[in-house]
Amino acid sequence: MGHVLIQHLQKEYVDRRHKRRDADDPNECGINCIRVLDDVNLEFSDGEMVCILGPSGCGKSTMLRIVAGFDREYSGKIFINDKEVRGPSSEHIFVFQHSALLPWMTMRENVALGLRHLKDKELMKAKIQEYIEMVELEGFEDRYPHQLSGGMQRRAELARALAAEPDIMFMDEPFAGLDFLTRMKMREEVVNMHEFIGKTILFVTHDIDDALIMGDRLVVLSGRPSHVKISRRLDFPRPRDFRKEPELSELRNEIFLMLGVNYAV
């Protein structure tokens, strides 16, 4: 299960560079602090792939870390499957922006980390191979991370995350730093993976096209202090094509304008 409920989420950071200010502006914290998230309310259904967009610095990654349980300094309530989040869970997996593969382990050994709970060694071996093949990395099992391309490292991380069979996957700009063609391939990989496993995925991205092509739900945050500008179910058939879906193309143009770009490229 992967039902997520966010209620009145507010996050502030102390600004140690400036002296205390007494301001009447409701957007000011009233002390030397910066409000990042301002009364965010969201609900995600079990099995949804939710793509979260917003301008740089608006708090997308911060919100992801809070929901994942890594950040406890906030006000509001976060519930996953009707239980309040009080810290990270072994049932949830976080895929970071930059490679988190252990460099002293082979790809096979990295994937095995998600299967440490298995006592049957033969079953573990079969499962490792299953997930490696799922991300099309067979033949590279005994390579170390530095021997893999950036895209292959991303796929290896997906295999490791999937091996843990999480209820929820948190993905924080996992395509960052990838070249265009590799990014397109990874987009396809993640969509196929999601359709296969049917788990809840919260996916932070700066790329509007990624969000519209991949997501079951789109969330757009405003600039800081951030609030929800859009939370919309994307009921478009896959594979999605902006040229064949006028409504999707119009939504794309609307989001470009919403994020301060006067034309869609």
N, C-alpha and C positions, 0 to 999 in steps of 0.2 A: 504494500500500500504506500501511496505517496501523496496524500492530500495535504496541502499547505495552506495555512491561514495566517495572514499578517494583519494585526490590528493596531492602529494608531502608533506606528513605528516612528520614533524620532531619535536622531543621532546627532550629537554635538562633539566637536573636538575643541580642546583648549588651545587658544592662540597665544603662545608664550612670547610672541614678538611685539605685542601691543599692550598698552596699559588698559586697565578697566575703563569701560565706557558706559555711561548712563544714557541710554537712547530710548526714545519713545517709539521707535520703529518696531512693529510687531515681529519683523523678520530678524531682529537682533536678539541675541540670547540674554542680554542684560548684563553680562559679564564678559570677560575677555575670552570669548569662544566663537566658534564657527558652527552654525547649524548646517548639517549636510542633508539629512533626511527630515522632512517635515510632515508628520501625520500621514504616513503611507499606509493605505489599506488595500490589501489584495487577497485573492483566493484562487488557488490553482487546483484543478481536479487531478485525481489519480491517473497517471499515465500520460499527462500532457507534456509536450515539449514547449516550454515557455522561453521565448527569446526576449531579452531585456535590453532596450536601447536607451540612449540618452547622451547628452554632451559630455565631453571629457571633464572629470572632476565632479560629476553630479551625484556620485555615491552608489553607482551600480555594483561595483565589486564589494563595497562596504556592506550593502544590503545582502549580497550573496553570503559573505562571511558571517553576518549576523544570523541568517536563516540556517546556515550550516552549523551554528553553535560555537564558532571560533571567537566571536566578539560578544561579550556579555555587558558591555558598557553602553546601554541604550535605555530608552523608555518605550513602553508599549508591550505587546504580547505576540509571541510567535508560537504557533501550534503546528505540529506534524502528526497526522493521524490522531487528532484530538488530544495529544500530549504536549504540554508546554516544553519548548526547547530550552534546555539548561546546560547544554554543552554538546560537543561533537558526538556522533554515534557511529558505531561500527557498521550500521545498516545504511549509512550514507557515504558517498565517495566524492571527494573534491579533486577536480582536474585543474591544475594551475596554468597560468599564462605561459610559464617557462618550463622546460623539461624537468620533471621530477624523478626521472629514472635514476637508479643508483648506478653510478659509473663503474663500480667494481664488480657488478653483476652482469651476466649475459642477459639478452632479451628474454630467454626462457626463464632464467632465475628471477628476473623482475616480475614477469607475469605470475610466477609461482607464489609471490608474496600475497596475492589475493586469494590463494587457496590453502593457506597455512592451517586452516581448520580441518582439512581432510586428512584422515589417518591412513587411508588406503592409498599407497604409493602409486599403484597402477592406475587407479581412478584419477589421481592427481595428474599423472603424466598425460592421460587421455584428455583431461579437461584443458590442460595447458595448450595442447596441440589444437584442440577445438577452437579456443579463443584466438590463437595465433592465426589459424586459417580463416577465421571470421573477418579479420582485418587484413587478410591477404599478405601475410609476412612469412609464409612457409619458405624454408630455405635459409632464413636468417636467424634461426633460433639461438645459435651459439655466438652471435656477434655481440660485441659490447656497444653501449650507446654511442661512443665516439665513432664507431664504424657504420652508423646508420645516418641517413639523411634526416633533415628536420621533419619532413613529412612522415618518414618511417618511425621516428621517435614518437611523434604524436599518435600514430596508430598503435605503437607498442603500449603507450600509456592507456589508450582506450581498451586494449586487450586486458591489461592489468586491472583496470577499473571494472570491466565487465565480469572478470573472473570472480570478483568478490560478490557478485549477484546483489548489488545494492537496491534498496527501495527507491532511492533518489540519487541522481548524479548532478553535482554542481560543477559547471564548466565555466571558468573565468577566462574569456577570450582565448580559447585553446588554439585558434588559428593564427595568433599573433606571430609575425616574423616569417610566415610561410609565403613562398612565391605564388603567383596568380594561379597557375595550373594545379599546384599541390593543394591550394586552398579549395579550388573547385572539386577536386577529388575527395578531400576531407569532408566537404559539405555533403557530398553524396554518401560517403561512408557513414556519417553520423545519422542521416535520415534513414538509411537502410537499417542501421543498428537499432534505432529507436523503434522502427516498425516491427523488428524482430523480437526485441525484448519487452516492449510495451511498458517501460518504466518511466517515472517522472524525471524530466530533465529540466534544470534551470540553467539557461545558457546566456551569459553576458557577452555582448558583442558591440562593436562600433559600426559594423557593416549593415546597412539597411537591407541590402539584397539578401545577405545571409539570414536575417531575421524573417523576412517575408517568404523566402523560399523554404526554410526549414521549419518554422514554428507552427505549432497548433494554436498557440496564443501569443499575441504581441503585447508587450508592455513598453510604453515610452515614458521616461521620466523627464521632468523639466530641468532647467538649470538650477543651481544651488541657491537657496535651500530647496531640495527636490520634493516634488509631489507627483502624483500619477496624472499624466495628461491623457494617456490612452491605455486601456486594458481591453483587448478585443480578441475574440475567437476568430481564427483564420480558417474558414471552412471552404478552402479552395482545393480542388483535386491535385494530386501529385502524379507526375512531375509538373511543377509550376512553371509557367512561361508568361512573362509580362506582356508579350505581344499578343497572346491568345486570351488573356484575362484582363479586359479593360478596367474592371473594378480594382483588381490588384495593382495595375499600373497607376490608377488614380490615387490609391492609398499610398503608393510609393512617393508620388509627387507631393502629396500632402505632408508626409513625414519629413521629406527634404526641407520643405518650407518651415515646418514646425521646429526643425533643428537648426534653422538659420542659413540654409543654403537656398538660393533663389531659383535654382534649376537642377533637375536631376540629370546626371551624366549617364 
